[in-house]
Amino acid sequence: MSMELDTAKHGVVRPPPESYEEIGKRLKQEPEPELNLGPEVEQTRPPTYDWESKPAEDLKESDFSMFDDDPEPFMFQRDHFMYQNKAFIKEQQEIRVAMAEYRKLSRNLSRFDAIPLPEKKDLSAKVVPLDITDELRLDLTPLCELALNKYNVEHEGSNFAFLNIVKTTWRPGGIYYITFQAKEREDPSNSSVTIFQAHVHKFPGDGPHKVISCDIKA
């Protein structure tokens, strides 16, 4: 059979067959495939500390003594004990002192007037004031207008228009407590400004958002 017939059957052109020497050279040049052990074979690092190789039920506080003087706070808890190093105990004490002072200063404040959290804080106080940036103002203005619409509908004869944001506080979950200015549309000659306070839940994206309350500030 001729070479022409061997290399062009049924319209498919094949290169001439490799010699064993050529195959050997090619295999040496090709990278070896990575060995994939599959998800059932877990690659684990060797334990750094003795306690990492102990069963949880056999652990005790003394197993963590190497952390006693570590400058970084460290805590480890199991059902039968809780270990805290000196730095962790000191940090918790500082948080208790700071939060006691914070609660004293904010005791008679409403959520609309929340003050900044101390540097050392816990998560029990979540309402915080926000800086009114241009970006935040753009986000909150539609919420104020939505709140005013609710107020105007619920109070016959009211026709307030939004003017400006005074301040706002916030807590996780998209909850805002907004203090803002508004003015009656029907009397442009009257320059008096009314201060409103709105409690609004801002949902992700375009909402719809929820006005929980909107009232004239007492």
MDAnalysis code that builds the backbone (N, CA, C; Angstrom):
import MDAnalysis as mda
import numpy as np

u = mda.Universe.empty(654, n_residues=218, atom_resindex=np.repeat(np.arange(218), 3), trajectory=True)
u.add_TopologyAttr("name", ["N", "CA", "C"] * 218)
u.add_TopologyAttr("resid", np.arange(1, 219))
u.add_TopologyAttr("resname", ["MET", "SER", "MET", "GLU", "LEU", "ASP", "THR", "ALA", "LYS", "HIS", "GLY", "VAL", "VAL", "ARG", "PRO", "PRO", "PRO", "GLU", "SER", "TYR", "GLU", "GLU", "ILE", "GLY", "LYS", "ARG", "LEU", "LYS", "GLN", "GLU", "PRO", "GLU", "PRO", "GLU", "LEU", "ASN", "LEU", "GLY", "PRO", "GLU", "VAL", "GLU", "GLN", "THR", "ARG", "PRO", "PRO", "THR", "TYR", "ASP", "TRP", "GLU", "SER", "LYS", "PRO", "ALA", "GLU", "ASP", "LEU", "LYS", "GLU", "SER", "ASP", "PHE", "SER", "MET", "PHE", "ASP", "ASP", "ASP", "PRO", "GLU", "PRO", "PHE", "MET", "PHE", "GLN", "ARG", "ASP", "HIS", "PHE", "MET", "TYR", "GLN", "ASN", "LYS", "ALA", "PHE", "ILE", "LYS", "GLU", "GLN", "GLN", "GLU", "ILE", "ARG", "VAL", "ALA", "MET", "ALA", "GLU", "TYR", "ARG", "LYS", "LEU", "SER", "ARG", "ASN", "LEU", "SER", "ARG", "PHE", "ASP", "ALA", "ILE", "PRO", "LEU", "PRO", "GLU", "LYS", "LYS", "ASP", "LEU", "SER", "ALA", "LYS", "VAL", "VAL", "PRO", "LEU", "ASP", "ILE", "THR", "ASP", "GLU", "LEU", "ARG", "LEU", "ASP", "LEU", "THR", "PRO", "LEU", "CYS", "GLU", "LEU", "ALA", "LEU", "ASN", "LYS", "TYR", "ASN", "VAL", "GLU", "HIS", "GLU", "GLY", "SER", "ASN", "PHE", "ALA", "PHE", "LEU", "ASN", "ILE", "VAL", "LYS", "THR", "THR", "TRP", "ARG", "PRO", "GLY", "GLY", "ILE", "TYR", "TYR", "ILE", "THR", "PHE", "GLN", "ALA", "LYS", "GLU", "ARG", "GLU", "ASP", "PRO", "SER", "ASN", "SER", "SER", "VAL", "THR", "ILE", "PHE", "GLN", "ALA", "HIS", "VAL", "HIS", "LYS", "PHE", "PRO", "GLY", "ASP", "GLY", "PRO", "HIS", "LYS", "VAL", "ILE", "SER", "CYS", "ASP", "ILE", "LYS", "ALA"])
u.atoms.positions = np.array([
    [0.870, -1.195, 0.000],
    [0.000, 0.000, 0.000],
    [0.888, 1.220, 0.000],
    [0.583, 2.221, -0.830],
    [1.443, 3.398, -0.952],
    [1.256, 4.316, 0.227],
    [2.268, 5.231, 0.443],
    [2.191, 6.203, 1.508],
    [1.014, 7.139, 1.299],
    [0.745, 7.505, 0.004],
    [-0.367, 8.413, -0.265],
    [-1.690, 7.833, 0.224],
    [-1.932, 6.539, -0.015],
    [-3.179, 5.922, 0.429],
    [-3.221, 5.795, 1.939],
    [-2.064, 5.579, 2.563],
    [-2.042, 5.379, 4.016],
    [-2.287, 6.673, 4.775],
    [-1.900, 7.807, 4.202],
    [-2.019, 9.067, 4.940],
    [-3.241, 9.865, 4.559],
    [-4.069, 9.370, 3.639],
    [-5.246, 10.144, 3.251],
    [-6.409, 9.224, 3.004],
    [-6.916, 8.583, 4.037],
    [-8.084, 7.707, 3.908],
    [-9.332, 8.445, 4.351],
    [-10.408, 8.324, 3.560],
    [-11.700, 8.919, 3.889],
    [-11.584, 10.411, 4.177],
    [-10.678, 11.101, 3.515],
    [-10.571, 12.545, 3.667],
    [-9.814, 12.980, 4.900],
    [-9.242, 12.093, 5.701],
    [-8.515, 12.452, 6.923],
    [-7.037, 12.315, 6.666],
    [-6.283, 13.372, 6.871],
    [-4.839, 13.354, 6.646],
    [-4.145, 13.039, 7.956],
    [-3.319, 12.007, 7.977],
    [-2.597, 11.607, 9.178],
    [-1.104, 11.832, 8.971],
    [-0.359, 12.241, 9.979],
    [1.089, 12.333, 9.861],
    [1.671, 10.941, 9.825],
    [2.886, 10.797, 9.292],
    [3.516, 9.474, 9.308],
    [3.713, 8.994, 10.725],
    [3.649, 7.676, 10.957],
    [3.768, 7.163, 12.324],
    [5.117, 7.502, 12.927],
    [5.114, 7.773, 14.283],
    [6.345, 8.097, 15.001],
    [7.163, 6.826, 15.213],
    [8.472, 7.022, 15.215],
    [9.340, 5.911, 15.595],
    [9.376, 5.796, 17.103],
    [9.825, 4.664, 17.625],
    [9.931, 4.501, 19.073],
    [10.859, 5.547, 19.680],
    [11.898, 5.925, 18.946],
    [12.837, 6.935, 19.454],
    [12.153, 8.286, 19.581],
    [11.343, 8.637, 18.580],
    [10.625, 9.907, 18.622],
    [9.590, 9.938, 19.741],
    [8.912, 8.805, 19.936],
    [7.923, 8.718, 21.028],
    [8.603, 8.917, 22.371],
    [9.765, 8.303, 22.552],
    [10.487, 8.445, 23.812],
    [10.890, 9.877, 24.080],
    [11.391, 10.578, 23.042],
    [11.775, 11.969, 23.223],
    [10.570, 12.826, 23.599],
    [9.426, 12.585, 22.933],
    [8.228, 13.376, 23.216],
    [7.739, 13.181, 24.635],
    [7.726, 11.955, 25.117],
    [7.254, 11.674, 26.467],
    [8.148, 12.318, 27.516],
    [9.460, 12.396, 27.251],
    [10.366, 13.029, 28.199],
    [10.118, 14.529, 28.275],
    [9.720, 15.128, 27.139],
    [9.515, 16.570, 27.110],
    [8.172, 16.979, 27.713],
    [7.180, 16.118, 27.683],
    [5.839, 16.448, 28.195],
    [5.845, 16.413, 29.716],
    [5.206, 17.427, 30.382],
    [5.143, 17.420, 31.855],
    [4.308, 16.264, 32.359],
    [4.715, 15.747, 33.506],
    [3.952, 14.646, 34.106],
    [2.646, 15.177, 34.659],
    [1.545, 14.467, 34.460],
    [0.260, 14.934, 35.002],
    [0.282, 14.912, 36.519],
    [-0.422, 15.925, 37.136],
    [-0.515, 15.963, 38.594],
    [-1.380, 14.805, 39.079],
    [-0.959, 14.258, 40.200],
    [-1.696, 13.142, 40.785],
    [-2.863, 13.679, 41.572],
    [-4.066, 13.319, 41.165],
    [-5.273, 13.754, 41.858],
    [-5.780, 12.609, 42.723],
    [-5.676, 12.816, 44.042],
    [-6.070, 11.749, 44.960],
    [-7.579, 11.707, 45.191],
    [-8.286, 12.756, 44.721],
    [-9.738, 12.749, 44.878],
    [-10.143, 13.277, 46.237],
    [-11.423, 13.654, 46.395],
    [-11.901, 14.246, 47.646],
    [-11.850, 13.293, 48.825],
    [-11.803, 11.986, 48.544],
    [-11.833, 11.049, 49.675],
    [-10.488, 10.968, 50.393],
    [-9.422, 11.508, 49.773],
    [-8.110, 11.502, 50.421],
    [-7.799, 12.925, 50.841],
    [-7.874, 13.238, 52.105],
    [-7.706, 14.597, 52.610],
    [-6.237, 14.865, 52.905],
    [-5.733, 15.979, 52.370],
    [-4.371, 16.383, 52.637],
    [-4.368, 17.229, 53.910],
    [-3.756, 16.797, 54.958],
    [-3.757, 17.509, 56.231],
    [-2.341, 17.851, 56.642],
    [-2.197, 18.984, 57.350],
    [-0.891, 19.354, 57.870],
    [-0.653, 18.635, 59.189],
    [0.588, 18.412, 59.544],
    [0.865, 17.798, 60.844],
    [0.493, 18.760, 61.964],
    [0.044, 18.271, 63.099],
    [-0.360, 19.163, 64.197],
    [0.807, 20.011, 64.686],
    [0.523, 21.301, 64.967],
    [1.540, 22.213, 65.483],
    [1.720, 22.046, 66.980],
    [0.605, 21.829, 67.691],
    [0.628, 21.683, 69.146],
    [0.154, 20.281, 69.532],
    [0.589, 19.842, 70.720],
    [0.196, 18.507, 71.190],
    [-1.323, 18.385, 71.315],
    [-1.978, 19.470, 71.775],
    [-3.418, 19.375, 72.021],
    [-4.218, 19.162, 70.733],
    [-3.645, 19.516, 69.571],
    [-4.364, 19.349, 68.311],
    [-4.557, 17.883, 67.945],
    [-3.737, 17.022, 68.495],
    [-3.851, 15.599, 68.170],
    [-4.619, 14.816, 69.235],
    [-5.119, 15.509, 70.261],
    [-5.877, 14.848, 71.319],
    [-7.366, 14.820, 70.988],
    [-8.084, 13.793, 71.415],
    [-9.549, 13.811, 71.296],
    [-10.123, 14.955, 72.122],
    [-11.210, 15.547, 71.657],
    [-11.790, 16.714, 72.323],
    [-12.141, 16.426, 73.776],
    [-12.630, 15.213, 74.053],
    [-13.051, 14.898, 75.428],
    [-11.876, 14.766, 76.394],
    [-10.660, 14.649, 75.856],
    [-9.483, 14.503, 76.724],
    [-8.765, 15.825, 76.969],
    [-9.204, 16.900, 76.325],
    [-8.533, 18.183, 76.488],
    [-8.826, 18.790, 77.854],
    [-7.863, 19.534, 78.375],
    [-8.035, 20.251, 79.639],
    [-7.315, 21.593, 79.541],
    [-7.581, 22.485, 80.496],
    [-7.033, 23.836, 80.428],
    [-5.514, 23.850, 80.351],
    [-4.851, 22.966, 81.081],
    [-3.387, 22.954, 81.111],
    [-2.762, 22.669, 79.752],
    [-3.529, 22.083, 78.841],
    [-3.001, 21.814, 77.501],
    [-2.706, 23.100, 76.731],
    [-3.237, 24.225, 77.200],
    [-3.088, 25.491, 76.482],
    [-2.181, 26.472, 77.209],
    [-1.400, 25.992, 78.144],
    [-0.551, 26.873, 78.946],
    [0.460, 27.642, 78.110],
    [0.808, 27.136, 76.931],
    [1.782, 27.850, 76.079],
    [1.249, 29.195, 75.595],
    [-0.090, 29.412, 75.719],
    [-0.674, 30.685, 75.309],
    [-0.817, 31.676, 76.460],
    [-0.453, 31.300, 77.682],
    [-0.686, 32.144, 78.857],
    [-0.169, 33.562, 78.670],
    [1.057, 33.713, 78.205],
    [1.691, 35.029, 78.079],
    [1.731, 35.539, 76.638],
    [0.978, 34.908, 75.776],
    [0.919, 35.373, 74.389],
    [0.277, 36.766, 74.346],
    [0.869, 37.729, 73.622],
    [0.274, 39.077, 73.581],
    [-1.060, 39.135, 72.839],
    [-1.351, 38.136, 72.010],
    [-2.627, 38.099, 71.302],
    [-3.687, 37.384, 72.140],
    [-4.893, 37.975, 72.255],
    [-5.964, 37.307, 73.000],
    [-6.273, 35.932, 72.413],
    [-6.447, 34.946, 73.304],
    [-6.730, 33.582, 72.850],
    [-7.733, 32.947, 73.800],
    [-8.748, 32.296, 73.218],
    [-9.765, 31.617, 74.012],
    [-10.109, 30.304, 73.326],
    [-10.301, 29.264, 74.128],
    [-10.680, 27.949, 73.592],
    [-11.724, 27.362, 74.532],
    [-12.848, 26.915, 73.965],
    [-13.949, 26.440, 74.805],
    [-14.443, 25.075, 74.354],
    [-14.694, 24.229, 75.325],
    [-15.371, 22.960, 75.133],
    [-16.456, 22.838, 76.202],
    [-17.275, 21.815, 76.108],
    [-18.390, 21.681, 77.042],
    [-17.921, 21.628, 78.489],
    [-16.762, 21.017, 78.741],
    [-16.327, 20.789, 80.115],
    [-15.313, 21.803, 80.627],
    [-14.871, 22.774, 79.800],
    [-13.962, 23.810, 80.288],
    [-13.861, 24.944, 79.263],
    [-13.325, 26.076, 79.730],
    [-13.028, 27.197, 78.842],
    [-11.688, 27.788, 79.250],
    [-10.767, 27.853, 78.293],
    [-9.454, 28.438, 78.557],
    [-9.415, 29.867, 78.013],
    [-8.882, 30.810, 78.819],
    [-8.675, 32.193, 78.392],
    [-7.265, 32.598, 78.804],
    [-6.482, 33.123, 77.862],
    [-5.147, 33.568, 78.264],
    [-5.223, 34.963, 78.880],
    [-4.103, 35.474, 79.379],
    [-4.091, 36.754, 80.099],
    [-4.530, 37.903, 79.199],
    [-4.084, 37.887, 77.949],
    [-4.444, 38.963, 77.026],
    [-5.950, 38.983, 76.754],
    [-6.561, 37.805, 76.669],
    [-8.002, 37.730, 76.436],
    [-8.762, 38.251, 77.655],
    [-8.336, 37.864, 78.849],
    [-8.994, 38.322, 80.083],
    [-8.888, 39.837, 80.210],
    [-7.717, 40.389, 79.891],
    [-7.517, 41.848, 79.955],
    [-8.420, 42.551, 78.949],
    [-8.498, 42.031, 77.733],
    [-9.330, 42.637, 76.701],
    [-10.800, 42.653, 77.114],
    [-11.283, 41.550, 77.675],
    [-12.680, 41.480, 78.110],
    [-12.980, 42.482, 79.215],
    [-12.020, 42.691, 80.123],
    [-12.202, 43.671, 81.187],
    [-12.270, 45.080, 80.606],
    [-11.417, 45.380, 79.636],
    [-11.439, 46.696, 78.990],
    [-12.760, 46.922, 78.274],
    [-13.300, 45.887, 77.650],
    [-14.590, 46.003, 76.971],
    [-15.700, 46.288, 77.974],
    [-15.671, 45.603, 79.111],
    [-16.719, 45.825, 80.135],
    [-16.681, 47.261, 80.649],
    [-15.492, 47.788, 80.896],
    [-15.367, 49.162, 81.390],
    [-15.849, 50.155, 80.337],
    [-15.420, 49.966, 79.077],
    [-15.801, 50.883, 78.001],
    [-17.303, 50.851, 77.747],
    [-17.889, 49.658, 77.767],
    [-19.323, 49.547, 77.501],
    [-20.154, 50.103, 78.646],
    [-19.661, 49.994, 79.881],
    [-20.377, 50.577, 81.025],
    [-20.440, 52.092, 80.879],
    [-19.328, 52.700, 80.466],
    [-19.303, 54.147, 80.249],
    [-20.204, 54.533, 79.071],
    [-20.170, 53.736, 78.010],
    [-21.012, 54.004, 76.842],
    [-22.497, 53.967, 77.216],
    [-22.896, 52.961, 77.964],
    [-24.315, 52.834, 78.339],
    [-24.739, 53.983, 79.263],
    [-23.821, 54.442, 80.095],
    [-24.125, 55.568, 80.977],
    [-24.393, 56.832, 80.159],
    [-23.555, 57.084, 79.144],
    [-23.695, 58.287, 78.323],
    [-24.912, 58.224, 77.404],
    [-25.286, 57.021, 76.993],
    [-26.379, 56.892, 76.018],
    [-27.701, 56.479, 76.653],
    [-27.753, 56.450, 77.978],
    [-28.939, 55.914, 78.678],
    [-30.220, 56.624, 78.273],
    [-30.188, 57.955, 78.151],
    [-31.412, 58.711, 77.883],
    [-31.520, 59.149, 76.420],
    [-30.716, 58.560, 75.560],
    [-30.757, 58.921, 74.146],
    [-31.667, 57.977, 73.375],
    [-32.376, 58.529, 72.389],
    [-33.177, 57.681, 71.504],
    [-32.267, 57.058, 70.458],
    [-32.794, 56.130, 69.697],
    [-32.010, 55.512, 68.633],
    [-31.645, 56.512, 67.539],
    [-32.421, 57.581, 67.429],
    [-32.106, 58.617, 66.451],
    [-30.882, 59.428, 66.860],
    [-30.538, 59.382, 68.142],
    [-29.439, 60.196, 68.670],
    [-28.294, 59.337, 69.207],
    [-28.173, 58.120, 68.708],
    [-27.129, 57.209, 69.192],
    [-25.747, 57.832, 69.032],
    [-24.853, 57.529, 69.980],
    [-23.483, 58.039, 69.948],
    [-22.544, 56.935, 69.465],
    [-21.335, 57.304, 69.024],
    [-20.403, 56.277, 68.520],
    [-20.061, 55.243, 69.589],
    [-19.868, 54.021, 69.151],
    [-19.432, 52.966, 70.052],
    [-17.986, 53.202, 70.466],
    [-17.604, 52.767, 71.664],
    [-16.196, 52.885, 72.066],
    [-15.311, 51.980, 71.232],
    [-14.012, 52.272, 71.251],
    [-13.071, 51.438, 70.496],
    [-13.110, 50.010, 71.002],
    [-13.146, 49.835, 72.327],
    [-13.313, 48.513, 72.920],
    [-14.802, 48.292, 73.114],
    [-15.382, 47.382, 72.366],
    [-16.834, 47.239, 72.382],
    [-17.233, 45.780, 72.262],
    [-18.483, 45.499, 72.620],
    [-19.064, 44.194, 72.333],
    [-20.202, 44.405, 71.331],
    [-20.913, 43.340, 71.002],
    [-21.940, 43.429, 69.967],
    [-23.342, 43.670, 70.525],
    [-23.445, 43.962, 71.828],
    [-24.771, 44.149, 72.410],
    [-25.349, 45.519, 72.068],
    [-24.505, 46.483, 71.715],
    [-24.977, 47.810, 71.317],
    [-24.725, 47.958, 69.831],
    [-25.782, 47.977, 69.037],
    [-25.607, 47.892, 67.595],
    [-25.994, 49.143, 66.835],
    [-26.728, 50.071, 67.455],
    [-27.148, 51.276, 66.751],
    [-26.015, 52.288, 66.790],
    [-25.557, 52.702, 65.611],
    [-24.403, 53.602, 65.541],
    [-24.700, 54.761, 64.595],
    [-24.115, 55.937, 64.854],
    [-24.273, 57.061, 63.924],
    [-23.414, 56.865, 62.682],
    [-23.861, 57.429, 61.566],
    [-23.129, 57.339, 60.311],
    [-22.742, 58.737, 59.839],
    [-21.585, 58.837, 59.201],
    [-21.191, 60.088, 58.557],
    [-22.012, 60.260, 57.284],
    [-22.556, 61.445, 57.088],
    [-23.391, 61.701, 55.920],
    [-22.492, 62.055, 54.731],
    [-22.100, 61.062, 53.977],
    [-21.336, 61.273, 52.753],
    [-22.305, 61.545, 51.597],
    [-21.761, 62.001, 50.473],
    [-22.612, 62.237, 49.306],
    [-23.293, 60.945, 48.851],
    [-22.545, 59.844, 48.910],
    [-23.110, 58.559, 48.498],
    [-24.239, 58.126, 49.427],
    [-24.029, 58.302, 50.742],
    [-25.084, 57.923, 51.689],
    [-26.299, 58.825, 51.524],
    [-26.073, 60.094, 51.256],
    [-27.195, 61.022, 51.064],
    [-28.064, 60.577, 49.876],
    [-27.420, 60.129, 48.811],
    [-28.172, 59.638, 47.650],
    [-28.990, 58.404, 48.007],
    [-28.441, 57.547, 48.862],
    [-29.162, 56.333, 49.258],
    [-30.341, 56.639, 50.164],
    [-30.171, 57.631, 51.056],
    [-31.185, 57.883, 52.075],
    [-32.283, 58.849, 51.630],
    [-32.004, 59.704, 50.658],
    [-33.019, 60.671, 50.216],
    [-34.316, 59.996, 49.761],
    [-34.264, 58.932, 48.922],
    [-35.531, 58.261, 48.559],
    [-36.260, 57.676, 49.771],
    [-35.522, 57.256, 50.791],
    [-36.168, 56.725, 51.995],
    [-36.905, 57.840, 52.738],
    [-36.293, 59.020, 52.798],
    [-36.961, 60.155, 53.438],
    [-38.228, 60.545, 52.678],
    [-38.150, 60.559, 51.364],
    [-39.318, 60.905, 50.544],
    [-40.420, 59.864, 50.699],
    [-40.030, 58.608, 50.797],
    [-41.008, 57.535, 51.019],
    [-41.686, 57.703, 52.378],
    [-40.893, 58.057, 53.376],
    [-41.436, 58.262, 54.722],
    [-42.390, 59.454, 54.747],
    [-42.028, 60.534, 54.048],
    [-42.901, 61.712, 54.001],
    [-44.212, 61.413, 53.291],
    [-44.156, 60.635, 52.227],
    [-45.387, 60.245, 51.530],
    [-46.318, 59.503, 52.482],
    [-45.745, 58.621, 53.285],
    [-46.553, 57.873, 54.263],
    [-47.174, 58.845, 55.273],
    [-46.368, 59.806, 55.725],
    [-46.881, 60.776, 56.702],
    [-48.001, 61.622, 56.092],
    [-47.779, 62.091, 54.866],
    [-48.796, 62.942, 54.218],
    [-50.112, 62.202, 54.009],
    [-50.030, 60.908, 53.668],
    [-51.239, 60.111, 53.462],
    [-51.983, 59.902, 54.776],
    [-51.234, 59.674, 55.836],
    [-51.859, 59.367, 57.131],
    [-52.325, 60.601, 57.889],
    [-51.891, 61.803, 57.474],
    [-52.278, 63.043, 58.162],
    [-52.948, 63.976, 57.148],
    [-54.248, 64.005, 57.193],
    [-55.036, 64.770, 56.234],
    [-54.633, 66.236, 56.258],
    [-54.448, 66.823, 55.079],
    [-54.077, 68.228, 54.968],
    [-52.581, 68.464, 54.943],
    [-51.785, 67.421, 55.197],
    [-50.329, 67.577, 55.184],
    [-49.795, 67.365, 53.770],
    [-48.856, 68.199, 53.385],
    [-48.241, 68.061, 52.066],
    [-46.778, 68.510, 52.153],
    [-46.017, 67.764, 52.913],
    [-44.617, 68.117, 53.140],
    [-43.738, 67.620, 52.002],
    [-42.679, 68.401, 51.724],
    [-41.672, 68.018, 50.738],
    [-40.316, 67.933, 51.429],
    [-39.545, 66.970, 51.047],
    [-38.221, 66.750, 51.652],
    [-37.260, 67.886, 51.301],
    [-36.432, 68.263, 52.292],
    [-35.427, 69.295, 52.073],
    [-34.001, 68.761, 52.209],
    [-33.689, 68.221, 53.388],
    [-32.292, 67.856, 53.627],
    [-32.192, 66.866, 54.791],
    [-31.156, 66.057, 54.758],
    [-30.890, 65.120, 55.859],
    [-30.060, 65.823, 56.922],
    [-30.468, 65.670, 58.166],
    [-29.727, 66.253, 59.291],
    [-28.688, 65.260, 59.805],
    [-29.148, 64.031, 60.092],
    [-28.246, 62.983, 60.580],
    [-28.962, 61.648, 60.471],
    [-28.203, 60.594, 60.639],
    [-28.823, 59.267, 60.638],
    [-28.011, 58.306, 61.500],
    [-28.698, 57.336, 62.046],
    [-28.045, 56.227, 62.739],
    [-28.494, 54.943, 62.049],
    [-27.803, 53.862, 62.371],
    [-28.007, 52.615, 61.626],
    [-27.725, 51.428, 62.528],
    [-28.403, 50.330, 62.260],
    [-28.044, 49.057, 62.880],
    [-28.111, 47.956, 61.825],
    [-27.386, 46.847, 62.054],
    [-27.324, 45.787, 61.042],
    [-28.706, 45.322, 60.602],
    [-28.798, 44.971, 59.324],
    [-30.066, 44.531, 58.761],
    [-30.722, 45.599, 57.904],
    [-30.015, 46.718, 57.669],
    [-30.582, 47.776, 56.838],
    [-31.596, 48.654, 57.550],
    [-31.464, 48.780, 58.890],
    [-32.385, 49.607, 59.673],
    [-31.772, 50.990, 59.872],
    [-32.508, 52.025, 59.430],
    [-32.035, 53.401, 59.561],
    [-32.993, 54.206, 60.425],
    [-32.418, 55.108, 61.221],
    [-33.175, 56.080, 62.013],
    [-32.731, 57.454, 61.519],
    [-33.537, 58.056, 60.636],
    [-33.119, 59.255, 59.903],
    [-33.816, 60.493, 60.454],
    [-33.026, 61.511, 60.748],
    [-33.554, 62.823, 61.115],
    [-33.362, 63.742, 59.915],
    [-34.463, 64.363, 59.450],
    [-34.352, 65.176, 58.236],
    [-35.291, 66.379, 58.291],
    [-35.058, 67.316, 57.374],
    [-35.857, 68.533, 57.282],
    [-36.876, 68.419, 56.151],
    [-38.035, 69.055, 56.353],
    [-39.070, 69.102, 55.325],
    [-39.815, 70.427, 55.429],
    [-40.586, 70.726, 54.384],
    [-41.309, 71.994, 54.337],
    [-42.635, 71.793, 53.623],
    [-43.660, 72.514, 54.057],
    [-44.987, 72.427, 53.424],
    [-44.938, 72.965, 51.997],
    [-45.466, 72.201, 51.054],
    [-45.476, 72.617, 49.654],
    [-46.470, 73.758, 49.393],
    [-47.577, 73.789, 50.116],
    [-48.681, 74.693, 49.805],
    [-48.409, 76.125, 50.227],
    [-47.363, 76.370, 50.986],
    [-47.114, 77.729, 51.470],
    [-45.654, 78.089, 51.248],
    [-45.260, 78.370, 50.001],
    [-43.863, 78.655, 49.714],
    [-43.340, 79.907, 50.401],
    [-44.230, 80.810, 50.804],
    [-43.786, 82.036, 51.470],
    [-43.354, 81.773, 52.913],
    [-43.800, 80.673, 53.439],
    [-43.461, 80.334, 54.819],
    [-42.096, 79.635, 54.814],
    [-41.124, 80.237, 55.474],
    [-39.758, 79.708, 55.450],
    [-39.474, 78.733, 56.585],
    [-40.464, 78.448, 57.394],
    [-40.221, 77.562, 58.534],
    [-39.946, 76.138, 58.058],
    [-39.043, 75.500, 58.742],
    [-38.640, 74.130, 58.419],
    [-39.093, 73.210, 59.548],
    [-39.615, 72.050, 59.179],
    [-40.074, 71.056, 60.152],
    [-39.093, 69.899, 60.176],
    [-38.757, 69.443, 61.380],
    [-37.821, 68.329, 61.553],
    [-38.618, 67.036, 61.728],
    [-38.313, 66.059, 60.894],
    [-38.952, 64.748, 60.968],
    [-37.939, 63.696, 61.411],
    [-38.480, 62.611, 61.936],
    [-37.671, 61.436, 62.260],
    [-38.377, 60.211, 61.705],
    [-37.638, 59.454, 60.869],
    [-38.214, 58.282, 60.209],
    [-37.407, 57.034, 60.548],
    [-38.142, 55.982, 60.863],
    [-37.548, 54.659, 61.117],
    [-37.854, 53.824, 59.877],
    [-36.801, 53.473, 59.130],
    [-36.989, 52.857, 57.816],
    [-36.150, 51.588, 57.695],
    [-36.744, 50.581, 57.076],
    [-36.026, 49.342, 56.772],
    [-35.687, 49.353, 55.285],
    [-34.373, 49.440, 54.985],
    [-33.916, 49.475, 53.596],
    [-33.519, 48.062, 53.169],
    [-34.245, 47.524, 52.193],
    [-33.954, 46.191, 51.686],
    [-32.927, 46.276, 50.561],
    [-32.246, 45.187, 50.251],
    [-31.244, 45.202, 49.184],
    [-31.852, 45.605, 47.847],
    [-31.025, 46.229, 47.011],
    [-31.478, 46.616, 45.679],
    [-32.517, 47.727, 45.735],
    [-33.532, 47.594, 44.911],
    [-34.572, 48.624, 44.818],
    [-35.741, 48.387, 45.769],
    [-35.611, 47.439, 46.654],
    [-36.672, 47.222, 47.641],
    [-37.761, 46.283, 47.144],
    [-39.037, 46.531, 47.484],
    [-39.543, 47.761, 48.098],
    [-39.121, 47.911, 49.565],
    [-38.786, 49.154, 49.940],
    [-38.365, 49.437, 51.301],
    [-39.595, 49.670, 52.184],
    [-39.381, 49.587, 53.490],
    [-40.512, 49.667, 54.421],
    [-40.318, 50.809, 55.403],
    [-41.320, 51.690, 55.484],
    [-41.317, 52.761, 56.484],
    [-42.017, 52.245, 57.727],
    [-41.280, 52.126, 58.795],
    [-41.853, 51.617, 60.046],
    [-42.558, 52.743, 60.792],
    [-41.973, 53.942, 60.777],
    [-42.644, 55.103, 61.380],
    [-42.051, 56.386, 60.799],
    [-42.844, 57.434, 60.803],
    [-42.377, 58.758, 60.407],
    [-43.212, 59.805, 61.150],
    [-42.555, 60.627, 61.950],
    [-43.250, 61.602, 62.767],
    [-42.446, 62.894, 62.858],
    [-43.139, 63.966, 63.172],
    [-42.477, 65.250, 63.455],
    [-41.743, 65.097, 64.782],
    [-40.506, 65.556, 64.813],
    [-39.713, 65.422, 66.030],
    [-40.326, 66.239, 67.156],
    [-40.493, 65.587, 68.286],
    [-41.108, 66.264, 69.427],
    [-40.166, 67.331, 69.989],
])
